[in-house]
Amino acid sequence: KVNVAEISEDENPSGSPDIDSTPNNKKDGEDDIDDAPVILTVVTGKVASYIAIIAGMVIIIGAGAITIKKYVI
């Protein structure tokens, strides 16, 4: 996708006109229009569930290690 923006109105304190562009005419090549390529991605909720599963496993393994250590010592 390409995001395009153009100045639609201009005003300055001296009231002088813009000599090199016309606002809001959607003409390429003027200095009042600019474009920016944008990369879009699709994200699903899978990562959050994997994080919860891994965190649960770490807690269970940690609790098991503490319990075993108590009985061994």
N, C-alpha and C positions, 0 to 999 in steps of 0.2 A: 504494500500500500504506500501511497505517497500523500503526505499531508501538505496542503497548499494554503498559504495565507496571503492576503493582500490588504493594504491599507485602503479603507473605504472612504475615509474623510481625513482632510488635513487642514490645519490652521496654524498660523504663526503670529506673533505679536505685531510684526510690521505689515501683515496683510499681503505680502508678495506671493504671487502664484508659484507653484512648483513647475519649473521649466522643462523637466525631463521625464515626467510621468503624469498620468491622469488617474486619480483615485477611482477604484471600483469599476474599471473597464475590462478586467480579466485578460489583459494582453501580456503575453510572455515577453521577456527581454527588458521590461522596465524595472527600475530599482525599488518599486513599491510592492513587488510580489516576490515570494520566496517559497521554496518547496523543501520538504524534509522527508526522505525515505524512512518508513517505519516498519520494523519487523514485528509481526504478530505471532504469538505462540498460543497453543492450547494447553491448559493445565487441568489435570484431573485430580481427584481427591485421594489417589492411591498413596502418595507419599506420607500423608498424615497417618494413615492406618499402619504403614510399615514402621513409623517412628513409635507409635504406641505399642506395637508388638515387640519391638526391640527393647524399649524401655521396660516393659513387663518381664521379658526374659532376663534382663540384667538384674532386676530386683529379685527375682526368684533365685537366680544363681548366687547372688550376693547373700541372700538370707540363708541359702543352703550352706555356703562356705562358712558363715558365722556359726551356724548350728553344728556343723561337723567339727569345727575348731574347738568348740566348747567341750565336746565329748572326747576329743583326742587328748586334750591337755588335761 
